[in-house]
């Protein structure tokens, strides 16, 4: 009985590590895809986009992601304002225009 529990526990741990490794590989692939999009000119570099929209953001940038939605690239900025509210600001990565702002 104890051996069966140990074997089951090892299998679960192995599955967890395999899943976390797959997730890391996916993240690496996503980063490579985004970098290649910048190199091809499909996406403006982050520094350029930030310079273009910083004055229009409702606070301080506390996080950034880049993702492709519906065949368009977007920078997603997490922004905290002076009152502690958190916003997600979606910026078109090709034109550096704010698409939408959502309070979280």
N, CA, C and O atoms as a GROMACS GRO file, in nm:
protein
  416
    1UNK      N    1   0.083  -0.120   0.000
    1UNK     CA    2   0.000   0.000   0.000
    1UNK      C    3   0.086   0.125   0.000
    1UNK      O    4   0.063   0.218  -0.078
    2UNK      N    5   0.188   0.127   0.090
    2UNK     CA    6   0.276   0.244   0.099
    2UNK      C    7   0.351   0.265  -0.033
    2UNK      O    8   0.368   0.378  -0.078
    3UNK      N    9   0.395   0.154  -0.093
    3UNK     CA   10   0.467   0.163  -0.220
    3UNK      C   11   0.377   0.222  -0.328
    3UNK      O   12   0.423   0.300  -0.411
    4UNK      N   13   0.250   0.186  -0.329
    4UNK     CA   14   0.156   0.237  -0.428
    4UNK      C   15   0.138   0.388  -0.411
    4UNK      O   16   0.134   0.462  -0.509
    5UNK      N   17   0.127   0.433  -0.285
    5UNK     CA   18   0.114   0.577  -0.259
    5UNK      C   19   0.238   0.652  -0.303
    5UNK      O   20   0.228   0.760  -0.362
    6UNK      N   21   0.356   0.596  -0.275
    6UNK     CA   22   0.481   0.660  -0.314
    6UNK      C   23   0.490   0.669  -0.465
    6UNK      O   24   0.526   0.774  -0.519
    7UNK      N   25   0.457   0.562  -0.534
    7UNK     CA   26   0.461   0.562  -0.679
    7UNK      C   27   0.362   0.663  -0.736
    7UNK      O   28   0.395   0.736  -0.830
    8UNK      N   29   0.242   0.668  -0.679
    8UNK     CA   30   0.142   0.766  -0.723
    8UNK      C   31   0.192   0.908  -0.701
    8UNK      O   32   0.175   0.994  -0.787
    9UNK      N   33   0.252   0.932  -0.585
    9UNK     CA   34   0.304   1.066  -0.554
    9UNK      C   35   0.413   1.104  -0.653
    9UNK      O   36   0.416   1.217  -0.702
   10UNK      N   37   0.503   1.011  -0.683
   10UNK     CA   38   0.610   1.039  -0.779
   10UNK      C   39   0.556   1.068  -0.918
   10UNK      O   40   0.607   1.155  -0.989
   11UNK      N   41   0.452   0.996  -0.956
   11UNK     CA   42   0.392   1.019  -1.088
   11UNK      C   43   0.328   1.158  -1.094
   11UNK      O   44   0.340   1.227  -1.195
   12UNK      N   45   0.260   1.198  -0.985
   12UNK     CA   46   0.200   1.331  -0.981
   12UNK      C   47   0.306   1.440  -0.986
   12UNK      O   48   0.289   1.540  -1.055
   13UNK      N   49   0.414   1.422  -0.911
   13UNK     CA   50   0.522   1.520  -0.911
   13UNK      C   51   0.585   1.529  -1.050
   13UNK      O   52   0.611   1.638  -1.100
   14UNK      N   53   0.608   1.415  -1.112
   14UNK     CA   54   0.664   1.414  -1.247
   14UNK      C   55   0.573   1.484  -1.347
   14UNK      O   56   0.621   1.559  -1.432
   15UNK      N   57   0.444   1.460  -1.336
   15UNK     CA   58   0.349   1.527  -1.426
   15UNK      C   59   0.349   1.678  -1.404
   15UNK      O   60   0.340   1.755  -1.499
   16UNK      N   61   0.361   1.720  -1.277
   16UNK     CA   62   0.365   1.864  -1.248
   16UNK      C   63   0.489   1.928  -1.308
   16UNK      O   64   0.481   2.036  -1.367
   17UNK      N   65   0.605   1.861  -1.294
   17UNK     CA   66   0.727   1.916  -1.352
   17UNK      C   67   0.719   1.920  -1.504
   17UNK      O   68   0.763   2.016  -1.566
   18UNK      N   69   0.663   1.817  -1.563
   18UNK     CA   70   0.650   1.815  -1.709
   18UNK      C   71   0.560   1.928  -1.756
   18UNK      O   72   0.590   1.994  -1.855
   19UNK      N   73   0.451   1.951  -1.684
   19UNK     CA   74   0.358   2.058  -1.722
   19UNK      C   75   0.425   2.194  -1.706
   19UNK      O   76   0.406   2.282  -1.790
   20UNK      N   77   0.502   2.213  -1.598
   20UNK     CA   78   0.567   2.343  -1.579
   20UNK      C   79   0.674   2.364  -1.684
   20UNK      O   80   0.695   2.477  -1.727
   21UNK      N   81   0.743   2.259  -1.725
   21UNK     CA   82   0.843   2.272  -1.831
   21UNK      C   83   0.779   2.308  -1.963
   21UNK      O   84   0.833   2.388  -2.039
   22UNK      N   85   0.665   2.249  -1.992
   22UNK     CA   86   0.594   2.280  -2.115
   22UNK      C   87   0.550   2.426  -2.114
   22UNK      O   88   0.556   2.494  -2.217
   23UNK      N   89   0.506   2.474  -1.998
   23UNK     CA   90   0.464   2.614  -1.986
   23UNK      C   91   0.583   2.707  -2.012
   23UNK      O   92   0.568   2.809  -2.080
   24UNK      N   93   0.698   2.674  -1.958
   24UNK     CA   94   0.819   2.756  -1.979
   24UNK      C   95   0.856   2.756  -2.126
   24UNK      O   96   0.895   2.860  -2.180
   25UNK      N   97   0.845   2.642  -2.192
   25UNK     CA   98   0.874   2.636  -2.336
   25UNK      C   99   0.778   2.723  -2.415
   25UNK      O  100   0.819   2.791  -2.509
   26UNK      N  101   0.650   2.721  -2.378
   26UNK     CA  102   0.551   2.805  -2.445
   26UNK      C  103   0.585   2.952  -2.428
   26UNK      O  104   0.577   3.029  -2.524
   27UNK      N  105   0.623   2.992  -2.306
   27UNK     CA  106   0.659   3.132  -2.281
   27UNK      C  107   0.779   3.172  -2.365
   27UNK      O  108   0.782   3.281  -2.422
   28UNK      N  109   0.880   3.084  -2.373
   28UNK     CA  110   0.999   3.112  -2.452
   28UNK      C  111   0.963   3.129  -2.599
   28UNK      O  112   1.014   3.219  -2.666
   29UNK      N  113   0.876   3.042  -2.649
   29UNK     CA  114   0.831   3.050  -2.788
   29UNK      C  115   0.757   3.181  -2.814
   29UNK      O  116   0.778   3.246  -2.916
   30UNK      N  117   0.670   3.220  -2.719
   30UNK     CA  118   0.596   3.345  -2.732
   30UNK      C  119   0.692   3.464  -2.736
   30UNK      O  120   0.673   3.556  -2.816
   31UNK      N  121   0.794   3.463  -2.650
   31UNK     CA  122   0.891   3.572  -2.648
   31UNK      C  123   0.968   3.579  -2.779
   31UNK      O  124   0.992   3.687  -2.832
   32UNK      N  125   1.007   3.463  -2.830
   32UNK     CA  126   1.078   3.460  -2.958
   32UNK      C  127   0.990   3.512  -3.071
   32UNK      O  128   1.038   3.585  -3.157
   33UNK      N  129   0.863   3.474  -3.070
   33UNK     CA  130   0.770   3.519  -3.173
   33UNK      C  131   0.754   3.670  -3.167
   33UNK      O  132   0.753   3.736  -3.271
   34UNK      N  133   0.741   3.726  -3.048
   34UNK     CA  134   0.727   3.871  -3.032
   34UNK      C  135   0.854   3.943  -3.078
   34UNK      O  136   0.846   4.044  -3.148
   35UNK      N  137   0.971   3.891  -3.040
   35UNK     CA  138   1.097   3.953  -3.082
   35UNK      C  139   1.110   3.952  -3.235
   35UNK      O  140   1.152   4.051  -3.295
   36UNK      N  141   1.074   3.842  -3.297
   36UNK     CA  142   1.079   3.832  -3.442
   36UNK      C  143   0.982   3.932  -3.508
   36UNK      O  144   1.013   3.988  -3.613
   37UNK      N  145   0.866   3.953  -3.447
   37UNK     CA  146   0.770   4.052  -3.500
   37UNK      C  147   0.830   4.192  -3.494
   37UNK      O  148   0.809   4.272  -3.586
   38UNK      N  149   0.903   4.223  -3.388
   38UNK     CA  150   0.970   4.353  -3.379
   38UNK      C  151   1.075   4.364  -3.489
   38UNK      O  152   1.084   4.467  -3.557
   39UNK      N  153   1.154   4.259  -3.507
   39UNK     CA  154   1.259   4.260  -3.609
   39UNK      C  155   1.202   4.276  -3.750
   39UNK      O  156   1.265   4.338  -3.836
   40UNK      N  157   1.084   4.221  -3.775
   40UNK     CA  158   1.020   4.233  -3.907
   40UNK      C  159   0.950   4.368  -3.926
   40UNK      O  160   0.906   4.400  -4.036
   41UNK      N  161   0.939   4.445  -3.819
   41UNK     CA  162   0.871   4.574  -3.828
   41UNK      C  163   0.721   4.566  -3.809
   41UNK      O  164   0.651   4.666  -3.830
   42UNK      N  165   0.669   4.451  -3.770
   42UNK     CA  166   0.526   4.436  -3.745
   42UNK      C  167   0.487   4.500  -3.612
   42UNK      O  168   0.370   4.534  -3.591
   43UNK      N  169   0.584   4.514  -3.524
   43UNK     CA  170   0.562   4.564  -3.389
   43UNK      C  171   0.667   4.669  -3.358
   43UNK      O  172   0.785   4.650  -3.388
   44UNK      N  173   0.625   4.780  -3.299
   44UNK     CA  174   0.721   4.881  -3.257
   44UNK      C  175   0.787   4.835  -3.127
   44UNK      O  176   0.724   4.766  -3.047
   45UNK      N  177   0.913   4.871  -3.107
   45UNK     CA  178   0.979   4.835  -2.982
   45UNK      C  179   0.908   4.898  -2.862
   45UNK      O  180   0.846   5.004  -2.873
   46UNK      N  181   0.917   4.832  -2.749
   46UNK     CA  182   0.850   4.876  -2.627
   46UNK      C  183   0.888   5.020  -2.591
   46UNK      O  184   0.799   5.099  -2.558
   47UNK      N  185   1.014   5.055  -2.597
   47UNK     CA  186   1.057   5.190  -2.559
   47UNK      C  187   0.989   5.296  -2.645
   47UNK      O  188   0.950   5.401  -2.596
   48UNK      N  189   0.974   5.268  -2.772
   48UNK     CA  190   0.910   5.362  -2.865
   48UNK      C  191   0.760   5.377  -2.832
   48UNK      O  192   0.707   5.488  -2.833
   49UNK      N  193   0.695   5.268  -2.804
   49UNK     CA  194   0.552   5.272  -2.771
   49UNK      C  195   0.530   5.344  -2.638
   49UNK      O  196   0.440   5.427  -2.626
   50UNK      N  197   0.614   5.314  -2.539
   50UNK     CA  198   0.602   5.382  -2.410
   50UNK      C  199   0.621   5.532  -2.425
   50UNK      O  200   0.548   5.611  -2.364
   51UNK      N  201   0.719   5.573  -2.503
   51UNK     CA  202   0.743   5.715  -2.524
   51UNK      C  203   0.621   5.782  -2.588
   51UNK      O  204   0.591   5.897  -2.556
   52UNK      N  205   0.553   5.712  -2.676
   52UNK     CA  206   0.437   5.768  -2.746
   52UNK      C  207   0.313   5.779  -2.658
   52UNK      O  208   0.232   5.870  -2.677
   53UNK      N  209   0.297   5.688  -2.563
   53UNK     CA  210   0.171   5.685  -2.487
   53UNK      C  211   0.185   5.723  -2.339
   53UNK      O  212   0.084   5.739  -2.271
   54UNK      N  213   0.305   5.738  -2.290
   54UNK     CA  214   0.324   5.761  -2.146
   54UNK      C  215   0.239   5.876  -2.092
   54UNK      O  216   0.181   5.865  -1.985
   55UNK      N  217   0.232   5.986  -2.164
   55UNK     CA  218   0.156   6.102  -2.115
   55UNK      C  219   0.005   6.078  -2.114
   55UNK      O  220  -0.069   6.153  -2.051
   56UNK      N  221  -0.041   5.974  -2.184
   56UNK     CA  222  -0.183   5.944  -2.191
   56UNK      C  223  -0.225   5.834  -2.093
   56UNK      O  224  -0.344   5.805  -2.080
   57UNK      N  225  -0.129   5.774  -2.024
   57UNK     CA  226  -0.160   5.667  -1.931
   57UNK      C  227  -0.210   5.725  -1.799
   57UNK      O  228  -0.164   5.831  -1.757
   58UNK      N  229  -0.304   5.656  -1.733
   58UNK     CA  230  -0.364   5.710  -1.611
   58UNK      C  231  -0.281   5.687  -1.484
   58UNK      O  232  -0.338   5.686  -1.374
   59UNK      N  233  -0.150   5.668  -1.496
   59UNK     CA  234  -0.066   5.646  -1.378
   59UNK      C  235   0.068   5.589  -1.415
   59UNK      O  236   0.120   5.613  -1.524
   60UNK      N  237   0.126   5.512  -1.323
   60UNK     CA  238   0.259   5.454  -1.341
   60UNK      C  239   0.249   5.312  -1.394
   60UNK      O  240   0.166   5.234  -1.348
   61UNK      N  241   0.333   5.278  -1.490
   61UNK     CA  242   0.336   5.144  -1.546
   61UNK      C  243   0.401   5.050  -1.444
   61UNK      O  244   0.513   5.074  -1.399
   62UNK      N  245   0.328   4.944  -1.408
   62UNK     CA  246   0.378   4.847  -1.312
   62UNK      C  247   0.395   4.708  -1.374
   62UNK      O  248   0.442   4.615  -1.307
   63UNK      N  249   0.356   4.692  -1.500
   63UNK     CA  250   0.372   4.565  -1.568
   63UNK      C  251   0.345   4.580  -1.716
   63UNK      O  252   0.270   4.668  -1.759
   64UNK      N  253   0.408   4.492  -1.794
   64UNK     CA  254   0.392   4.496  -1.940
   64UNK      C  255   0.389   4.354  -1.994
   64UNK      O  256   0.464   4.268  -1.950
   65UNK      N  257   0.300   4.332  -2.090
   65UNK     CA  258   0.296   4.207  -2.166
   65UNK      C  259   0.278   4.244  -2.312
   65UNK      O  260   0.229   4.353  -2.344
   66UNK      N  261   0.317   4.155  -2.399
   66UNK     CA  262   0.284   4.171  -2.540
   66UNK      C  263   0.214   4.044  -2.583
   66UNK      O  264   0.256   3.934  -2.548
   67UNK      N  265   0.105   4.060  -2.657
   67UNK     CA  266   0.030   3.943  -2.701
   67UNK      C  267  -0.038   3.971  -2.834
   67UNK      O  268  -0.063   4.085  -2.871
   68UNK      N  269  -0.067   3.863  -2.902
   68UNK     CA  270  -0.135   3.872  -3.031
   68UNK      C  271  -0.279   3.830  -3.012
   68UNK      O  272  -0.307   3.719  -2.966
   69UNK      N  273  -0.370   3.919  -3.048
   69UNK     CA  274  -0.514   3.892  -3.040
   69UNK      C  275  -0.576   3.926  -3.175
   69UNK      O  276  -0.556   4.034  -3.231
   70UNK      N  277  -0.651   3.830  -3.224
   70UNK     CA  278  -0.721   3.852  -3.352
   70UNK      C  279  -0.627   3.907  -3.458
   70UNK      O  280  -0.659   4.006  -3.524
   71UNK      N  281  -0.513   3.844  -3.475
   71UNK     CA  282  -0.411   3.874  -3.576
   71UNK      C  283  -0.346   4.012  -3.560
   71UNK      O  284  -0.281   4.060  -3.653
   72UNK      N  285  -0.362   4.077  -3.445
   72UNK     CA  286  -0.295   4.206  -3.418
   72UNK      C  287  -0.215   4.193  -3.289
   72UNK      O  288  -0.256   4.124  -3.196
   73UNK      N  289  -0.103   4.260  -3.285
   73UNK     CA  290  -0.020   4.262  -3.166
   73UNK      C  291  -0.059   4.379  -3.076
   73UNK      O  292  -0.085   4.489  -3.123
   74UNK      N  293  -0.064   4.352  -2.946
   74UNK     CA  294  -0.096   4.455  -2.848
   74UNK      C  295   0.004   4.450  -2.732
   74UNK      O  296   0.042   4.342  -2.687
   75UNK      N  297   0.044   4.568  -2.687
   75UNK     CA  298   0.113   4.577  -2.559
   75UNK      C  299   0.004   4.597  -2.456
   75UNK      O  300  -0.085   4.680  -2.473
   76UNK      N  301   0.011   4.521  -2.349
   76UNK     CA  302  -0.084   4.536  -2.239
   76UNK      C  303  -0.007   4.592  -2.120
   76UNK      O  304   0.079   4.524  -2.063
   77UNK      N  305  -0.037   4.715  -2.084
   77UNK     CA  306   0.028   4.780  -1.972
   77UNK      C  307  -0.061   4.771  -1.850
   77UNK      O  308  -0.180   4.800  -1.858
   78UNK      N  309  -0.004   4.732  -1.738
   78UNK     CA  310  -0.074   4.741  -1.609
   78UNK      C  311  -0.030   4.873  -1.550
   78UNK      O  312   0.089   4.900  -1.536
   79UNK      N  313  -0.128   4.955  -1.515
   79UNK     CA  314  -0.100   5.090  -1.470
   79UNK      C  315  -0.170   5.113  -1.336
   79UNK      O  316  -0.288   5.084  -1.322
   80UNK      N  317  -0.096   5.165  -1.239
   80UNK     CA  318  -0.152   5.199  -1.108
   80UNK      C  319  -0.158   5.350  -1.096
   80UNK      O  320  -0.059   5.419  -1.122
   81UNK      N  321  -0.275   5.402  -1.058
   81UNK     CA  322  -0.287   5.548  -1.043
   81UNK      C  323  -0.258   5.589  -0.899
   81UNK      O  324  -0.232   5.505  -0.813
   82UNK      N  325  -0.262   5.720  -0.873
   82UNK     CA  326  -0.228   5.774  -0.741
   82UNK      C  327  -0.323   5.726  -0.631
   82UNK      O  328  -0.286   5.725  -0.514
   83UNK      N  329  -0.445   5.686  -0.668
   83UNK     CA  330  -0.542   5.637  -0.570
   83UNK      C  331  -0.532   5.487  -0.547
   83UNK      O  332  -0.610   5.430  -0.470
   84UNK      N  333  -0.435   5.423  -0.613
   84UNK     CA  334  -0.417   5.279  -0.596
   84UNK      C  335  -0.501   5.193  -0.687
   84UNK      O  336  -0.500   5.070  -0.675
   85UNK      N  337  -0.575   5.255  -0.778
   85UNK     CA  338  -0.656   5.176  -0.872
   85UNK      C  339  -0.564   5.116  -0.978
   85UNK      O  340  -0.462   5.175  -1.014
   86UNK      N  341  -0.602   4.999  -1.028
   86UNK     CA  342  -0.523   4.929  -1.128
   86UNK      C  343  -0.600   4.928  -1.260
   86UNK      O  344  -0.719   4.900  -1.264
   87UNK      N  345  -0.528   4.959  -1.367
   87UNK     CA  346  -0.586   4.962  -1.501
   87UNK      C  347  -0.506   4.871  -1.593
   87UNK      O  348  -0.385   4.853  -1.574
   88UNK      N  349  -0.573   4.814  -1.692
   88UNK     CA  350  -0.507   4.748  -1.803
   88UNK      C  351  -0.528   4.836  -1.924
   88UNK      O  352  -0.641   4.869  -1.961
   89UNK      N  353  -0.418   4.875  -1.985
   89UNK     CA  354  -0.422   4.964  -2.101
   89UNK      C  355  -0.369   4.885  -2.220
   89UNK      O  356  -0.254   4.841  -2.219
   90UNK      N  357  -0.452   4.868  -2.321
   90UNK     CA  358  -0.416   4.793  -2.441
   90UNK      C  359  -0.375   4.891  -2.550
   90UNK      O  360  -0.452   4.979  -2.588
   91UNK      N  361  -0.252   4.874  -2.599
   91UNK     CA  362  -0.197   4.964  -2.699
   91UNK      C  363  -0.162   4.884  -2.824
   91UNK      O  364  -0.094   4.783  -2.815
   92UNK      N  365  -0.210   4.930  -2.939
   92UNK     CA  366  -0.176   4.867  -3.066
   92UNK      C  367  -0.025   4.874  -3.083
   92UNK      O  368   0.032   4.983  -3.084
   93UNK      N  369   0.040   4.760  -3.096
   93UNK     CA  370   0.186   4.754  -3.100
   93UNK      C  371   0.244   4.802  -3.232
   93UNK      O  372   0.364   4.826  -3.241
   94UNK      N  373   0.162   4.817  -3.333
   94UNK     CA  374   0.211   4.864  -3.462
   94UNK      C  375   0.196   5.015  -3.476
   94UNK      O  376   0.281   5.081  -3.536
   95UNK      N  377   0.089   5.070  -3.421
   95UNK     CA  378   0.062   5.212  -3.437
   95UNK      C  379   0.088   5.294  -3.311
   95UNK      O  380   0.091   5.417  -3.317
   96UNK      N  381   0.108   5.229  -3.199
   96UNK     CA  382   0.129   5.294  -3.068
   96UNK      C  383   0.009   5.380  -3.028
   96UNK      O  384   0.026   5.485  -2.967
   97UNK      N  385  -0.111   5.336  -3.063
   97UNK     CA  386  -0.232   5.406  -3.021
   97UNK      C  387  -0.304   5.321  -2.916
   97UNK      O  388  -0.306   5.199  -2.924
   98UNK      N  389  -0.363   5.389  -2.819
   98UNK     CA  390  -0.436   5.319  -2.714
   98UNK      C  391  -0.567   5.266  -2.772
   98UNK      O  392  -0.647   5.341  -2.828
   99UNK      N  393  -0.587   5.137  -2.757
   99UNK     CA  394  -0.708   5.072  -2.808
   99UNK      C  395  -0.820   5.079  -2.705
   99UNK      O  396  -0.934   5.114  -2.737
  100UNK      N  397  -0.786   5.044  -2.579
  100UNK     CA  398  -0.888   5.051  -2.472
  100UNK      C  399  -0.818   5.052  -2.336
  100UNK      O  400  -0.703   5.012  -2.322
  101UNK      N  401  -0.894   5.098  -2.237
  101UNK     CA  402  -0.848   5.102  -2.099
  101UNK      C  403  -0.955   5.037  -2.013
  101UNK      O  404  -1.073   5.071  -2.023
  102UNK      N  405  -0.914   4.943  -1.928
  102UNK     CA  406  -1.007   4.873  -1.840
  102UNK      C  407  -0.960   4.888  -1.697
  102UNK      O  408  -0.843   4.862  -1.667
  103UNK      N  409  -1.049   4.930  -1.608
  103UNK     CA  410  -1.014   4.933  -1.466
  103UNK      C  411  -1.032   4.794  -1.410
  103UNK      O  412  -1.131   4.726  -1.440
  104UNK      N  413  -0.939   4.750  -1.328
  104UNK     CA  414  -0.944   4.615  -1.269
  104UNK      C  415  -0.984   4.620  -1.128
  104UNK      O  416  -0.993   4.515  -1.063
   0.00000   0.00000   0.00000
